[in-house]
């Protein structure tokens, strides 16, 4: 028994669609992305320019991007010998200075 709430995404190769075709089929492409978890790469003169993906996948990608930025910053601070406490204190000082 599969609970729809926790339905996992299966990675499929995205369909390639030209802008002209995308214009004609926009509503159905969005419906397929939403209901069937399909992905579409939109091309202009054969070159990828945009992607249609389910919104949940977009949110997940943005969340992961944020985590990566945090980890990169953490690594940079660790390499420079700056502690998290120093970063916090300086951030607070800068915020108070602006107000």
Residue, then its C-alpha position, 0 to 999 in steps of 0.5 A: x500500500x503506497x501512501x501518496x503523501x510520501x510518493x517518491x520521485x523516480x528520476x526519468x530523463x526529461x523530455x526535450x521540447x522546443x519553445x514553439x511546441x511548448x507554447x502549443x502544449x503549455x497547459x498539458x506540460x504543466x499538468x504532466x509535470x504536476x500529476x506525473x512528475x515529468x520534467x521538460x527541457x525547453x529549447x531555443x534553436x536546439x539549445x536548452x534555455x529553461x526547464x519545467x519541473x514539479x514545484x516540489x522538486x524546485x523547492x527541494x533543489x533550492x533547499x539543497x542549494x542553500x545547504x550547500x552554500x552553508x557548508x561552503x561557508x562553514x568550510x571557508x571559515x574553518x580553513x581561515x580559523x574563524x570560529x562560529x562564535x566570532x562570525x555570530x558576534x561580528x554579524x550581530x555587530x554589523x546588524x546593530x550598526x545598520x539600525 
